[in-house]
């Protein structure tokens, strides 16, 4: 990958997800809120990671393009993985 290519990719992501610094502040704020909840410590790693990924996608939606269907689908996918895990299905 050339630097020109990387620059183009980053510019495209910026158009879709907004300013990276603002996105990071928002996502980290959501994650801090999640970690302050009383049940965070008893959740397993998969549940925590799914919520981290949902927080990430939420931040991208709020900071960037709220009509990006993939971000909404990703949220549904992460939560479905946990539902399947709780029900005892493999994923």
Secondary structure, DSSP 8 states (H G I E B T S, - for coil): --HHHHHHHHHHHHHHH--HHHHHHHHHHHHHHHHTSTTGGGS-HHHHHHHHHHHHHHHHHHHS-TT-HHHHHHHHHHHHHHHHHHTT---
